[in-house]
């Protein structure tokens, strides 16, 4: 008798085998994602240098981050469709070429406009990496390993954040702007060579069933079929609700909040931002293990993370007196570190809801959630700070509005998604029983 089919009813006779070869091939994809995140977050340590180099104010500087997120979010569904149609290797190759070109362009840009265009190009390439890595893991590892594989991939992405925080910051201190960013772009050439030489879309004998592509009609079918699944929509809203508080904190507003609103010096504030990254890496491994062993823990973990984040965010914002105590800020940063791993739970809802030929599209829809929420909050905080004369309490309270919206959608969709998932699982077991040995 064959092994159980995937819950999504893939049509394959067995789960992928996993093993050392799977780890090696998937590791190449993770290395690409690691480099992409390093490039993505490199501006975070170079903000002041960028302002001096391009002679821009804070509003113009923030446009780098907002444009990058806008491009990233806008590319998610197109990239998902590309992954489903072209396969992982081709999409990752294109992504590497684009984000490496963007990093080199940023290194050589003589003007603000060219630098902005380079970051948009980088964001376009970066958008092609994570969905590709998720699909690669689904093709090479058994379905039961999916939650842990996804969390480990995200962990390596946060390691890329650490590299930009520590290594690139030191390079920028000892070298000039061009040498730092052009030198870091060499990492893109290394992973490009690895992908071209060694990466394969799937193991032998695990080819997906052929999909007939028909231009616009195919695109409509893929998006509509993915969106009809309650698990896809639930995945989007879980990602939307959990990811954005940490993203907003790390990407732009954490340092100003800690320094201007909480009276910390830059060194201490930087250490707290690093704590968010370290907490993210530790919590990711824990969440991945829990979900892999207890699938029913997905919703409690997601809602628990949102509740803890909202409680500590409110405590820090509305603490009596001028500044919150340092222990509370430490607790806040540690809980913010759980936001990234919690957002990965969204993919654990979308994955079993869709067959392999729709995995890229469904992942793209899910991945849009957190970045849309992040862009919205980045803009809202900036507008409210200007309108209220830098009142961080009012500005950061916008976080609660998006969290409330997201929680309502999660509670509305979770019942339908879980029932649909159980129906698929029962159907796959019945199908497996009738498959001859």
ROLO-620080 format. One record per atom (N, C-alpha, C): residue in three letters; x, y, z. Coordinates in steps of 0.001 Angstrom, whole numbers, plus 500000, padded with zeros to 6 digits. Atoms other than C-alpha are relative to their C-alpha. Layout:
REM residues N
ALAXYZ ...
***
This chain:
REM residues 437
UNK500858498791500000 UNK500000500000500000 UNK500879501240500000 UNK499209498777500044 UNK501271503488499258 UNK499893500757501288 UNK500061499116498838 UNK502046506054501862 UNK498836500954499815 UNK501152499096500044 UNK499349508539502750 UNK500263501138499060 UNK499899498837500865 UNK498706511236500255 UNK499934501253500823 UNK500042498733499288 UNK499037514845501189 UNK498569500405500253 UNK501350499589499708 UNK495983516433502798 UNK499341500772498902 UNK500564499195501070 UNK495552518671499854 UNK499599499205498802 UNK500391500797501143 UNK494987515776497574 UNK500829500274498791 UNK499075499604501046 UNK498047516335495463 UNK499981499149498785 UNK499912500898501126 UNK497720513328493262 UNK501293499241499982 UNK498771500742499904 UNK501181512099494214 UNK499766498762500828 UNK500222501272499325 UNK501527508549495433 UNK500570499978501391 UNK499372500055498685 UNK503636509350498458 UNK500571501347500352 UNK499297498817499543 UNK505144512085500560 UNK501422499999499452 UNK498575499958500339 UNK508594513319499505 UNK500817499288501073 UNK499267500849499063 UNK511335511273501168 UNK500737500733501106 UNK499149499335499014 UNK513288513938503057 UNK501416499453499932 UNK498650500548499972 UNK516774512889504138 UNK501071501035499724 UNK498852499095500135 UNK520243514339503620 UNK499982500771498688 UNK500016499294501278 UNK519844515138499955 UNK498966501114500006 UNK501024498967499886 UNK516626516995500668 UNK500525501190500794 UNK499450498923499173 UNK518395518981503400 UNK501022500822499226 UNK498978499289500760 UNK521255519851501037 UNK499377500911498946 UNK500646499198501050 UNK519006521031498193 UNK499216501152500623 UNK500778498954499320 UNK516678522913500523 UNK500931501032500621 UNK499040499073499402 UNK519727524419502244 UNK500493501041499013 UNK499604499012501008 UNK520706526088498971 UNK498937501088499891 UNK501078499016500036 UNK517302527736498811 UNK500009500896501222 UNK499936499212498768 UNK517624528840502434 UNK501164500991499946 UNK498860499091500135 UNK521050530328501651 UNK499637501213499152 UNK500469498882500831 UNK519421532433498932 UNK499143500951500838 UNK500862499173499153 UNK516798533652501388 UNK500827500764501042 UNK499099499359499038 UNK519530534413503955 UNK500659501242499379 UNK499345498867500670 UNK521351536638501461 UNK498980501090499682 UNK501032499013500330 UNK518109538309500372 UNK499624500844501216 UNK500353499255498789 UNK517228539254503963 UNK501149500903500434 UNK498845499162499684 UNK520766540522504555 UNK499967501276499165 UNK500087498823500870 UNK520377542834501551 UNK498800500858500375 UNK501230499272499672 UNK516799543764502539 UNK500199500903501204 UNK499870499272498734 UNK517787544890506038 UNK501281500828500095 UNK498724499279499936 UNK521141546442505124 UNK499806501498500176 UNK500241498567499841 UNK519595549907504970 UNK499757500370501452 UNK500296499707498602 UNK518584549607508637 UNK501204500485500782 UNK498789499576499296 UNK522208550062509736 UNK500667501177499307 UNK499354498954500789 UNK522962552717507117 UNK499113501215499811 UNK500943498915500180 UNK520088555136507585 UNK500635501385500073 UNK499354498698499856 UNK522167558054508836 UNK500991500261498872 UNK499050499854501112 UNK524854557426506211 UNK499256500301498700 UNK500783499754501210 UNK522173557308503506 UNK499480501435499967 UNK500494498622499935 UNK520717560611504692 UNK501096500992499625 UNK498872499119500333 UNK524163562230504456 UNK500409499857498537 UNK499533500241501368 UNK525058560607501128 UNK499056500616498972 UNK500971499544500989 UNK521840561548499339 UNK499349501333500374 UNK500484498681499565 UNK521110564763501302 UNK498478500048500066 UNK501451500085499876 UNK517549563786502259 UNK499600500079501470 UNK500518499934498635 UNK515364564279505329 UNK499408498652500408 UNK500503501266499461 UNK513684561633507465 UNK498843499451499172 UNK501133500467500800 UNK510515561503505346 UNK500469499332498711 UNK499462500593501227 UNK512478560856502167 UNK500730498700500306 UNK499292501216499616 UNK514576558288503996 UNK499019498853500244 UNK500979501052499723 UNK511483556389505148 UNK499393499443498718 UNK500537500477501274 UNK510414556145501503 UNK500732498754499520 UNK499269501218500364 UNK513160553536501021 UNK499278498764500537 UNK500627501169499362 UNK511485551162503482 UNK498593499770499472 UNK501383500151500445 UNK507917551863502367 UNK499953499489498562 UNK499973500460501388 UNK508757551433498663 UNK500389498524499927 UNK499553501385500012 UNK510577548187499386 UNK498869499052500413 UNK501131500825499569 UNK507576546792501282 UNK498876500000498953 UNK501044499906501024 UNK505188548034498587 UNK500306499061498840 UNK499603500891501091 UNK507132546226495878 UNK499892498545500441 UNK500023501376499494 UNK507477543111498029 UNK498565499473500073 UNK501392500443499862 UNK503763542913498847 UNK499323499874498645 UNK500631500027501304 UNK502687543719495309 UNK500456498843499127 UNK499448501091500804 UNK504881540947493914 UNK499559498626500468 UNK500225501319499421 UNK503574538140496125 UNK499133499083499135 UNK500845500852500841 UNK500724536840493951 UNK500653499724498649 UNK499274500322501244 UNK502665537247490670 UNK501120498985500203 UNK498916500951499739 UNK505614535428492229 UNK499440498606500274 UNK500618501295499744 UNK503352532667493530 UNK499579499317498705 UNK500390500553501293 UNK501966532196490028 UNK501228499558499202 UNK498771500362500711 UNK505494532169488592 UNK500590498706500552 UNK499464501220499394 UNK506603529512491068 UNK499184498790499566 UNK500856501108500421 UNK503615527329490213 UNK500205499652498529 UNK499902500235501444 UNK504208527743486491 UNK501411499645499555 UNK498627500168500481 UNK508010527900486107 UNK500845499082500867 UNK499194500794499092 UNK509265526009489140 UNK500920500863500848 UNK499221499261499020 UNK511508527004492023 UNK501315500511499439 UNK498649499645500439 UNK514904527035490301 UNK500005501242499118 UNK500025498845500903 UNK513973529509487571 UNK499644501282500749 UNK500417498802499273 UNK512235531896489954 UNK501097500467500960 UNK498899499623499111 UNK515071531806492506 UNK501157500622499216 UNK498915499443500821 UNK517612532435489741 UNK499698501442499615 UNK500388498631500351 UNK515706535491488548 UNK500048500902501222 UNK499971499196498774 UNK515313536700492137 UNK501409500392500399 UNK498607499700499638 UNK519052536453492800 UNK500576501077499092 UNK499486499010500947 UNK519885538387489646 UNK499465501394500341 UNK500606498699499719 UNK517447541156490587 UNK500497500599501310 UNK499599499368498737 UNK518365541586494262 UNK501497500285500046 UNK498568499687500063 UNK522100541424493511 UNK500238501264499191 UNK499901498772500799 UNK521729544037490784 UNK499542501207500804 UNK500466498906499161 UNK519742546153493230 UNK501021500413501043 UNK498988499687498991 UNK522453545916495888 UNK501199500708499373 UNK498894499330500692 UNK525176546832493388 UNK499584501409499584 UNK500480498674500385 UNK523061549699492065 UNK499944500953501177 UNK500044499172498797 UNK522551550955495614 UNK501405500445500399 UNK498615499664499665 UNK526311550860496174 UNK500541501117499110 UNK499431499057500974 UNK526996552925493060 UNK499128501212499738 UNK500943498921500298 UNK523994555274493117 UNK500559501366500388 UNK499533498655499670 UNK525048558925492894 UNK498875500923500466 UNK501126499123499681 UNK521548560287493525 UNK498925499239500753 UNK501096500597499231 UNK518500559677495692 UNK499064499212499088 UNK500914500671500907 UNK516325558765492709 UNK500528498655499540 UNK499416501265500435 UNK518714556091491469 UNK500072499006501165 UNK499960500876498830 UNK519117554729494989 UNK498621499425500292 UNK501370500460499776 UNK515329554511495345 UNK499631498911498985 UNK500276501002501031 UNK515076552642492043 UNK500755498704500291 UNK499206501191499677 UNK517825550265493178 UNK499354499203501128 UNK500673500714498905 UNK515972549441496398 UNK498713499345499513 UNK501194500625500565 UNK512801548795494396 UNK500375498721499250 UNK499517501181500706 UNK514763546374492192 UNK500383498905500983 UNK499634500961498959 UNK516161544711495297 UNK498751499371500613 UNK501231500513499422 UNK512676544392496761 UNK499296499028499072 UNK500617500893500980 UNK511447542784493545 UNK500665498624500038 UNK499291501268499916 UNK514151540109493705 UNK499784499303501320 UNK500232500541498663 UNK513707539640497449 UNK498642499322500083 UNK501361500550499956 UNK509995538981496905 UNK499918498605499407 UNK500036501297500661 UNK510859535901494851 UNK500610498880500832 UNK499217501002499287 UNK512810534098497552 UNK499187499158500978 UNK500596500758498905 UNK510624533116500506 UNK498956499001499502 UNK501002500920500539 UNK507720531616498552 UNK500686498829499309 UNK499263501070500669 UNK510237529655496479 UNK500571499011501010 UNK499424500882498984 UNK511899528303499624 UNK498910499140500653 UNK501109500784499447 UNK508535527247501079 UNK499599498876499048 UNK500370501026500975 UNK507678525399497879 UNK501082498921499916 UNK498902500962500044 UNK511109523776497810 UNK499915499035501173 UNK500152500862498830 UNK510579522467501341 UNK498845499029499844 UNK501163500866500196 UNK507138521107500421 UNK500284498900498987 UNK499669500991501027 UNK508622519287497407 UNK500987498940500506 UNK498920500901499610 UNK511521517688499284 UNK499789499321501348 UNK500182500558498662 UNK510203516965502806 UNK498567499519500194 UNK501364500464499709 UNK507196515021504159 UNK499136501139500541 UNK500920498928499606 UNK504103517140504859 UNK500038500259501501 UNK499994499817498547 UNK504366516516508601 UNK501159500877500466 UNK498852499165499641 UNK507704518361508582 UNK499807501455499586 UNK500205498663500543 UNK506202521448506931 UNK500115501133501002 UNK499900498894499043 UNK505732523610510052 UNK501425500271500472 UNK498626499806499520 UNK509278523006511307 UNK500893500526498886 UNK499195499550501129 UNK510808523458507848 UNK499783501496499759 UNK500295498585500205 UNK509028526798507452 UNK500617500883501077 UNK499443499204498915 UNK510115528036510878 UNK501529500078499913 UNK498543499986500124 UNK513744527035510270 UNK500429500931498867 UNK499692499071501086 UNK513724528892506948 UNK499912501442500486 UNK500141498648499449 UNK512439532001508739 UNK501118500328500973 UNK498899499802499056 UNK515118531521511406 UNK501260500441499261 UNK498815499605500765 UNK517859531696508779 UNK499827501394499410 UNK500235498643500453 UNK516212534812507422 UNK500346501020501085 UNK499658499095498902 UNK516516536435510844 UNK501505500020500249 UNK498540499989499907 UNK520158535347510905 UNK500586500988498997 UNK499572498985500957 UNK520537537460507773 UNK499821501403500548 UNK500210498712499332 UNK519083540351509759 UNK501134500297500969 UNK498888499821499078 UNK521772539804512383 UNK501285500366499264 UNK498801499704500776 UNK524489539828509725 UNK500027501465499591 UNK500042498596500392 UNK523328543197508458 UNK500190500911501205 UNK499886499174498798 UNK523076544518512022 UNK501431500050500516 UNK498671500093499386 UNK526534543350513098 UNK501117500166498969 UNK498881500025500945 UNK528761542637510093 UNK499998501223499094 UNK500037498863500918 UNK527571545274507608 UNK500197501326500731 UNK499791498768499226 UNK527486547908510349 UNK501479500246500234 UNK498561499848499796 UNK531145547239511093 UNK500726500314498694 UNK499398499704501303 UNK532049547187507408 UNK499791501463499632 UNK500300498615500342 UNK530337550534506952 UNK500829500967500833 UNK499186499153499124 UNK532301551918509880 UNK501454500065499531 UNK498584500070500374 UNK535685550785508534 UNK500238500248498518 UNK499864499791501436 UNK535066550994504781 UNK499055501104499553 UNK500940498983500476 UNK533267553491502592 UNK498703499339499523 UNK501330500458500410 UNK529685553209501317 UNK500082499014498836 UNK499944500834501203 UNK530542551769497896 UNK500637498650500272 UNK499313501262499712 UNK532961549143499181 UNK499128499072500835 UNK500849500829499131 UNK530499547940501826 UNK498878499330499215 UNK501158500567500686 UNK527461547488499600 UNK500395499198498766 UNK499549500784501152 UNK529314546347496479 UNK500670498709500459 UNK499368501201499476 UNK531366543924498562 UNK498990498971500466 UNK501022500937499535 UNK528268542425500150 UNK499277499339498837 UNK500687500562501165 UNK526807541883496664 UNK500680498734499480 UNK499313501226500410 UNK529421539155496113 UNK499276498758500516 UNK500756501131499468 UNK527268536912498308 UNK498903499572499025 UNK501009500334500991 UNK524589537101495619 UNK500571499152498873 UNK499374500798501061 UNK527011535739493009 UNK500284498585500471 UNK499719501329499452 UNK527927532852495303 UNK498739499131499981 UNK501225500815499961 UNK524327531706495833 UNK499444499777498603 UNK500428500215501382 UNK523592532181492128 UNK500692498768499417 UNK499263501162500484 UNK526326529675491313 UNK499473498713500619 UNK500511501195499325 UNK524976527218493905 UNK498657499565499404 UNK501315500327500560 UNK521447527417492497 UNK500148499403498610 UNK499858500471501377 UNK522540526973488890 UNK500627498611499934 UNK499270501267500065 UNK524810524027489669 UNK499302498846500715 UNK500417501101499135 UNK523029522056492367 UNK498510499932500328 UNK501380500016499534 UNK519403523031492996 UNK499095499264499019 UNK501014500686500794 UNK516577520766491741 UNK498632500291500608 UNK501343499652499527 UNK512866521519491974 UNK499375498924500877 UNK500645501096499265 UNK511893518077493307 UNK500837498737499864 UNK499270501264500106 UNK513271514562493941 UNK499554499202498773 UNK500377500894501089 UNK513290511899491247 UNK498723499235500381 UNK501234500720499747 UNK509868510306490925 UNK498943500799500726 UNK500969499162499297 UNK508127513224492655 UNK499551501182499146 UNK500445498930500879 UNK507285515266489589 UNK498514500287500225 UNK501424499674499842 UNK503993517149490037 UNK499236499689498716 UNK500789500249501210 UNK501150516386487633 UNK500053501201499079 UNK499921498871500935 UNK501247518502484455 UNK498818500935500163 UNK501048498984499909 UNK499306521738484597 UNK499938500732498671 UNK500165499321501279 UNK497912523263481431 UNK499813501498500250 UNK500016498554499782 UNK498604526979481346 UNK499336500695498810 UNK500727499316501068 UNK496344529288479363 UNK499934501492500274 UNK499913498561499873 UNK497517532823479982 UNK499155500558501125 UNK500796499301498997 UNK495085535098481787 UNK498992499066500667 UNK500970500941499433 UNK492570532297482240 UNK500639499141501088 UNK499277500782498994 UNK495163530235484108 UNK500212500818501267 UNK499770499126498840 UNK495996533178486374 UNK498717500152500806 UNK501276499836499301 UNK492345533745487203 UNK499616498731500755 UNK500359501269499356 UNK491789530068487941 UNK500842499758501248 UNK499113500243498864 UNK494805529828490220 UNK499625500876501199 UNK500314499067498913 UNK493940532920492242 UNK498623499688500586 UNK501358500255499522 UNK490215532140492435 UNK499927498710500797 UNK500053501282499300 UNK490746528510493435 UNK500702500086501349 UNK499296499834498724 UNK493265529472496127 UNK499173500825500977 UNK500755499104499125 UNK491083532269497487 UNK498718499348500519 UNK501220500673499547 UNK488010530033497679 UNK500234499138501233 UNK499699500847498848 UNK489761527898500265 UNK500034500842501280 UNK499959499247498738 UNK489013529155503795 UNK501384499983500645 UNK498663500081499418 UNK492489527967504821 UNK500937501047499442 UNK499172498948500598 UNK494115530392502377 UNK499672501354500615 UNK500404498702499432 UNK492100533334503667 UNK500379500087501474 UNK499593500003498589 UNK492708532320507275 UNK501500500202500117 UNK498554499820499984 UNK496417532061506520 UNK500386501454499789 UNK499714498584500245 UNK496419535604505115 UNK499751500830501258 UNK500334499169498846 UNK494705537026508201 UNK500868499678501220 UNK499039500314498931 UNK496956535145510629 UNK501314500730499743 UNK498756499305500359 UNK499972536543508774 UNK499844501505500195 UNK500309498575499858 UNK498374540003508684 UNK500072500440501463 UNK500182499579498612 UNK497655540093512412 UNK501251499831500843 UNK498867500326499127 UNK500855538607513801 UNK501295500682499596 UNK498662499583500418 UNK503741539883511696 UNK500312501477500207 UNK499692498589500202 UNK503385543644511452 UNK500550500745501216 UNK499423499206498906 UNK504125544875515031 UNK501528499934500062 UNK498539500127499973 UNK507667543482514946 UNK500624500610498755 UNK499467499443501238 UNK508187544488511311 UNK500105501519500080 UNK500003498544499857 UNK507240548099512023 UNK501069500447501001 UNK499036499672498954 UNK509413548111515145 UNK501432499891499487 UNK498632500228500464 UNK512504546680513454 UNK500356500847498788 UNK499699499376501279 UNK512193548350510088 UNK500174501513500093 UNK499936498535500003 UNK511675551965511059 UNK499789500652501361 UNK500420499178498885 UNK509953553093514252 UNK500490499541501367 UNK499520500465498700 UNK511581551012517009 UNK501059500901500599 UNK498915499149499504 UNK514727553120517313 UNK499496501375500435 UNK500525498712499529 UNK512900556496517404 UNK499151499871501266 UNK500833500190498814 UNK510401555123519951 UNK500853499805501247 UNK499166500299498835 UNK513105553791522275 UNK500856501194500402 UNK499109498867499700 UNK515325556887521997 UNK499196501249500367 UNK500712498741499799 UNK512846559768521730 UNK498879499886501031 UNK501133500138499082 UNK509853558406523640 UNK500391499386501330 UNK499633500706498771 UNK511611556188526186 UNK501325500463500591 UNK498812499389499425 UNK514826558184526709 UNK501231499112500061 UNK498821500862500007 UNK517294555371525972 UNK501063500572499064 UNK498967499596500949 UNK520644555986524335 UNK499997499045498807 UNK500045500774501234 UNK521298554610520853 UNK500571498591500181 UNK499400501316499807 UNK523485551764522042 UNK499016499043500672 UNK500975500848499304 UNK520882550431524470 UNK498823499673499101 UNK501108500243500932 UNK518131550855521886 UNK500394498968498948 UNK499526500983500965 UNK520226548931519362 UNK500049498599500570 UNK499965501313499354 UNK520702546112521853 UNK498591499413500135 UNK501377500484499903 UNK516939545895522366 UNK499470499539498633 UNK500399500443501339 UNK516383545695518595 UNK500640498649499662 UNK499340501291500202 UNK518928542874518469 UNK499303498909500798 UNK500725500967499177 UNK516997541174521276 UNK498749499502499278 UNK501164500422500775 UNK513904541128519044 UNK500401498910499010 UNK499532500974500993 UNK515892539259516379 UNK500358498677500664 UNK499596501224499311 UNK517384536769518843 UNK498787499248500543 UNK501221500631499504 UNK513994536125520427 UNK499252499324498857 UNK500652500574501174 UNK512548535538516962 UNK500610498652499642 UNK499313501238500377 UNK515149532872516222 UNK499707498882500999 UNK500244501022498977 UNK514593531054519519 UNK498548499529499977 UNK501421500355499974 UNK510800531173519446 UNK499611499215498757 UNK500321500706501229 UNK510712529986515833 UNK500201498500500109 UNK499755501427499831 UNK512251526655516733 UNK498953499362500902 UNK501002500535499063 UNK509819526190519627 UNK498647499867499312 UNK501293500038500677 UNK506739527065517567 UNK499971498896498940 UNK499962501028501025 UNK507839524787514732 UNK499835498605500573 UNK500112501312499357 UNK508227521807517070 UNK498590499759500537 UNK501343500148499416 UNK504911522437518803 UNK498975499688498921 UNK501010500179501039 UNK502906522716515578 UNK500199498684499265 UNK499745501275500669 UNK504619519722513977 UNK499419498834500801 UNK500496501086499154 UNK503531517579516958 UNK498525500170500375 UNK501379499740499571 UNK500216519248517833 UNK499388501004499023 UNK500527499135501054 UNK498469520609514735 UNK498921500941500533 UNK501083499178499457 UNK495579521942516819 UNK500515501227500740 UNK499439498859499266 UNK497968524380518518 UNK500148501244499135 UNK499759498863500893 UNK498074526664515463 UNK499231501260500414 UNK500796498822499648 UNK495186528977516366 UNK500316500523501390 UNK499633499473498675 UNK495967529171520116 UNK501341500728500015 UNK498701499321500035 UNK499598530057519370 UNK499896501358499316 UNK500141498735500713 UNK498629532737516860 UNK499273501046500851 UNK500769499052499193 UNK495975534347519071 UNK500713500338501305 UNK499241499723498783 UNK498156533987522167 UNK501105501013499763 UNK498945499037500332 UNK500991535850520439 UNK499425501398499804 UNK500639498696500202 UNK498640538636519340 UNK499600500611501342 UNK500438499494498696 UNK497229538953522877 UNK501174500491500831 UNK498823499600499216 UNK500663539055524520 UNK500628501261499434 UNK499437498796500626 UNK501920541602521992 UNK499167501231500332 UNK500873498856499706 UNK498897543862522497 UNK500112500422501460 UNK499930499672498572 UNK499145543634526303 UNK501283500734500342 UNK498720499359499672 UNK502839544515526483 UNK500171501310499255 UNK499949498743500746 UNK502538547158523783 UNK499215501072500760 UNK500817499043499244 UNK499751548830525779 UNK500678500387501307 UNK499331499705498735 UNK501704548534529036 UNK501153500969499802 UNK498862499119500262 UNK504772550202527509 UNK499545501395499592 UNK500475498699500474 UNK502789552964525815 UNK499358500824501108 UNK500815499265499030 UNK500547553863528744 UNK500509499852501432 UNK499402500065498668 UNK502914553285531651 UNK499960501386500646 UNK500041498690499331 UNK502424556059534229 UNK501394500630500043 UNK498704499332500007 UNK505183558621534028 UNK500505500202498583 UNK499432499650501304 UNK507471559718531238 UNK500495498784499215 UNK499372501123500682 UNK509184556407530486 UNK499591498680500638 UNK500230501351499486 UNK508414552717530821 UNK501307499456500580 UNK498774500580499444 UNK510886550729532969 UNK500695499104498974 UNK499213500760500967 UNK513674548927531130 UNK499544498541499953 UNK500419501408499989 UNK512426545496532248 UNK498757499783499132 UNK501198500112500814 UNK509106546180530521 UNK500355500094498517 UNK499570499892501396 UNK510824547239527315 UNK500689498719499546 UNK499372501283500326 UNK512894544056527430 UNK498929498945499743 UNK501095500968500188 UNK509723541992527864 UNK499272500259498685 UNK500659499661501252 UNK508102543856524971 UNK500807499495498803 UNK499158500416501122 UNK511058543156522673 UNK500051498483499878 UNK500000501468500055 UNK511085539473523617 UNK498693499473499405 UNK501286500426500561 UNK507377539142522806 UNK499897500396498532 UNK499987499630501414 UNK507815541069519569 UNK500784498980499175 UNK499260501042500691 UNK510327538369518677 UNK499156498807499625 UNK500896501117500321 UNK507450535873518650 UNK499093500314498815 UNK500921499628501075 UNK505584537819515948 UNK500357499318498678 UNK499585500654501236 UNK507637536436513070 UNK499640498523499969 UNK500409501411499969 UNK507257532771514090 UNK498492499807499973 UNK501459500119500028 UNK503537533331514715 UNK499456500245498598 UNK500478499736501359 UNK503143534744511208 UNK500184498793499092 UNK499780501209500798 UNK504545531486509804 UNK498840499020500130 UNK501156500879499820 UNK501458529741511187 UNK498994500209498873 UNK500891499750501126 UNK499533531398508365 UNK500235499026498855 UNK499691500950501073 UNK501343529168505868 UNK499581498583500384 UNK500425501324499550 UNK500474526136508002 UNK498492499807499854 UNK501415500102500359 UNK496805526918507324 UNK499818499926498480 UNK500162499950501456 UNK497245527678503615 UNK500544498752499313 UNK499356501139500664 UNK499511524715502805 UNK499077498792499853 UNK500855501178500166 UNK497127521827503563 UNK498683500290499295 UNK501257499651500666 UNK494245523734501980 UNK500112499975498481 UNK499790499893501438 UNK495805523685498500 UNK500900498881499489 UNK499147501025500589 UNK497284521029496196 UNK501335500589499563 UNK498665499500500348 UNK500951521278495114 UNK500015500991498852 UNK499985499088501140 UNK500116523002491828 UNK499484501394500343 UNK500441498664499573 UNK498636525914493814 UNK500779500498501220 UNK499298499615498780 UNK501154526094496670 UNK500623501394499898 UNK499386498691500151 UNK503002529097495266 UNK498992501129500058 UNK501043498967500006 UNK499840531090494612 UNK499421500202501393 UNK500568499895498648 UNK498382530297498047 UNK500983500644500960 UNK498983499388499129 UNK501665531191499759 UNK500146501486499719 UNK499916498585500344 UNK501787534463497848 UNK498859500803500600 UNK501148499321499391 UNK498288535399498987 UNK500205500150501500 UNK499763499959498553 UNK499167534513502579 UNK501074501021500358 UNK498850499148499670 UNK502475536391502506 UNK499705501481499820 UNK500373498597500151 UNK500777539597501396 UNK499501500605501305 UNK500697499478498836 UNK498946539895504711 UNK500857500864500891 UNK499158499273499056 UNK501744540921507028 UNK500619501249499412 UNK499347498847500607 UNK503346543281504541 UNK499010501123499713 UNK501030498965500126 UNK500082545089503811 UNK499772500678501346 UNK500177499431498666 UNK499593545531507558 UNK501197500859500392 UNK498795499242499656 UNK503192546713507936 UNK500032501340499280 UNK500033498741500742 UNK502893549314505175 UNK498966500955500571 UNK501069499167499445 UNK499615550567506599 UNK500431500637501313 UNK499603499492498693 UNK501062550926510083 UNK501188500957499900 UNK498882499073500203 UNK504326552511508896 UNK499490501390499623 UNK500562498721500423 UNK502304555214507166 UNK499172500641501107 UNK500873499453498954 UNK499777555586509993 UNK500807500611501136 UNK499178499476498907 UNK502451556031512644 UNK500655501311499590 UNK499366498765500456 UNK504276558632510562 UNK499023501159499925 UNK501009498939500120 UNK501112560600509807 UNK499539500471501376 UNK500469499637498658 UNK499944560489513436 UNK501074500717500810 UNK498918499284499304 UNK503340561544514746 UNK500060501457499534 UNK499988498631500516 UNK503287564600512466 UNK498775500774500479 UNK501245499317499643 UNK499660565384513349 UNK499911500331501488 UNK500123499829498549 UNK500117565085517119 UNK501245500591500645 UNK498780499453499412 UNK503540566637517536 UNK500833498942500695 UNK499184501110499486 UNK505392563327518084 UNK499424499371501267 UNK500636500721498901 UNK502882561795520469 UNK500006498506499659 UNK499840501418500338 UNK504032558162520345 UNK498851499154500535 UNK501118500776499467 UNK501156556945522493 UNK498855499944499001 UNK501080499950500982 UNK498590558091519963 UNK500401499293498715 UNK499567500558501279 UNK500631557100516924 UNK500083498481500049 UNK499826501442499911 UNK501487553593518125 UNK498703499273500368 UNK501286500643499723 UNK497894552967519189 UNK499325499497498727 UNK500540500512501261 UNK497156552407515495 UNK500214498493499869 UNK499745501443500022 UNK498614548932516069 UNK498768499229500462 UNK501140500721499430 UNK495552547957518126 UNK498842499892499008 UNK501093500020500979 UNK493151548830515297 UNK500178498831499032 UNK499754501080500941 UNK494796546420512854 UNK499961498639500689 UNK500078501274499280 UNK495142543728515511 UNK498546499584500221 UNK501412500314499778 UNK491420543954516306 UNK499340499503498718 UNK500537500434501284 UNK490527543676512621 UNK500447498575499676 UNK499471501312500312 UNK492776540668512187 UNK499430498898500880 UNK500549501002499080 UNK491539538831515278 UNK498564499672499619 UNK501384500242500409 UNK487935539276514126 UNK499948499078498788 UNK499990500838501191 UNK488764537735510741 UNK500465498576500322 UNK499530501335499614 UNK490676534831512326 UNK498878499213500659 UNK501101500676499307 UNK487751534001514621 UNK498865499652499041 UNK501069500225500971 UNK485344534263511677 UNK500310498833499077 UNK499620500971501020 UNK487291531923509391 UNK500487498664500547 UNK499295501194499526 UNK488922529359511673 UNK499125498749499963 UNK500872501168499987 UNK485878527045511975 UNK499876499377498623 UNK500150500508501356 UNK485349526759508233 UNK501299499382499492 UNK498715500505500476 UNK489064526282507565 UNK500322498639500600 UNK499692501270499336 UNK489475523494510116 UNK499075498888499489 UNK500919501017500525 UNK486341521670508902 UNK500408499558498595 UNK499582500317501366 UNK487525521844505294 UNK501280499158500003 UNK498744500754499904 UNK490954520579506287 UNK499743498559500430 UNK500341501361499566 UNK489442517599508109 UNK499350499202498876 UNK500630500686501126 UNK487301516754505084 UNK501047499529498996 UNK498946500388500934 UNK490383516720502874 UNK500817498828500546 UNK499214501072499397 UNK492273514535505309 UNK499261498666499933 UNK500798501230500084 UNK489441511990505471 UNK499961499489498561 UNK500051500399501407 UNK489167511988501671 UNK501317499382499559 UNK498696500537500401 UNK492904511408501272 UNK500231498622500590 UNK499836501315499384 UNK492804508472503702 UNK499167498953499267 UNK500846500922500756 UNK489902506880501823 UNK500651499664498663 UNK499332500206501279 UNK491781507338498543 UNK501196499080500168 UNK498806500804499764 UNK494931505799500030 UNK499642498535500191 UNK500426501384499745 UNK493050502686501183 UNK499737499261498681 UNK500361500642501266 UNK491967502026497583 UNK501130500005498992 UNK498859500018500910 UNK495407502546496050 UNK500680498640500109 UNK499373501323499903 UNK496904499104495161 UNK501471500105500358 UNK498592500031499600 UNK500295498102496545 UNK500889499981498773 
***
